[in-house]
Amino acid sequence: MDKEKISLSVLTKGIIKENPVLVLILGTCPTLAVTTLAVNGIGMGLAATFVLVCSNIVISLLKNVIPDKVRIPCYIVIIAGFVTILSSLLEAFFPSIYSALGLFLQLIVVNCIILGRAEMFASKNGVVASALDGLGMGLGFTLALLMIGSIREILGAGTWFGIPLTVNLFSPISIFILAPGGFFVYGCVIALVNKLTKGRAIKKKDFSCEGCPSAGACGSCSGCSAEKGENK
Amino acid sequence: MEIFKNMMYILMTSAIVENVVLAKFLGCCPFLGVSKKLDSAVGMSSAVIFVMIMATAVTWPIYTFMLEPNGLGYLQTIVFILVIAALVQLVEFIMKKYMKPLYQALGVYLPLITTNCAVLGLTLLNLENHYGFLESLVNALGSGIGFMIAMVLFAGVRGKMESCDFPESFKGIPSTLIAASIVSMSFMGFADVANGIFR
């Protein structure tokens, strides 16, 4: 019973309390780049969830085999392997999503969320817990991307999942599907989350290392580590 | 002359019109994280320029002469990330031994950009656009310069922002992102400039 409780909280914390995109501010590049349409957001989110769950499972299975010193390269190879599998699968079965995500599908390899979870969670916990953690984080990522994607699509193109919504209300503000709109909507959504949680979510100090779960592992989130380097 | 023109076009496009950070969203993490102080922004982006050129110079031949002829093109992601990681490590060792001043300037940032998505993204983009070797190198240089321009500009903007009074929930990351949005909007003004000059 107690065990079940633990795994449930492992699953849900990724979705809300430690949402990787909105609270931990990880994986900003794909978040900004692919969310021009809601459907791309979901595609990217599910793709990353697949890689996250698979790599978490494999890494937690191999955690006793991988020598500590070379663990980061090992993790990267495992993640890159799954990304390659995934991109071949998508190219074969969902060519439209494959071409919409384009480069960012390959760049899942260097997504800080995945490497961060591998280092922080999968390398220390059992297989089931790691799989659930991956699933929770992945769903949180998907949800955030869906939200940002929906806002940008409705405001910028006047449609939602391709369905015209705002035809008679206002003409689409196309800057929202361009680059500046991405930064703007992402900033506003984070501000909204801050407002709603009123600091109940984990307080992440302004880009400092203490709040970053993957500060040690993460080369991609170089912001954190660079500032750590400076402080030395 | 035609070649030179083409090179200038690629350089201009990758540095300003299609800025890596502000238009392509590559390398957002260091852009948001390290842009607080001007000197660390300059250090970081010089290291990025350096690694981008090195990585392109190594991955392009590997793909063209080893993977492609053997039908292994789908392995590019795995191979590239490993090659970039190994390369950065190697360069760091060499610099530490023989080029002390350069190491002191860039050393801290080198290992961090191993998995910077701008570097991997650039090497993949070069192949996607079917650039030749020289074109790829020019594109790498341009993207690096573009990264530096974005970082330095944004470091200035953030310096000004320090003294602003934001609403409580906009403090920190949200206000930074919105400032980035405005900087990115100003870069949209460069659209078609390269086409107008060189084409």
Interface residues (C-beta under 8 A of the other chain):
Chain A: I25 T28 C29 L32 A33 P73 I76 V77 A80 G81 V83 T84 S87 S88 G102 L103 Q106 L107 V109 V110 N111 C112 L115 I175 L178 A179 P180 G181 G182 F183 F184 Y186 G187 C188 I190 A191 L192 N194 K195 K204 K205 D206 F207 C218 G219 S220 C221 S222 G223 C224 S225 A226 E227 G229 E230
Chain B: L22 A23 K24 F25 L26 G27 C28 C29 P30 L32 G33 V34 K36 S40 M44 Y74 L75 Q76 T77 I78 I81 L82 A85 V108 Y109 P111 L112 I113 T114 T115 N116 C117 L120 G121 L124 L125 E128 P167 E168 S169 F170 K171 G172 I173 P174 S175 T176 L177 I178 A180 S181 I182 S184 M185 F187 M188
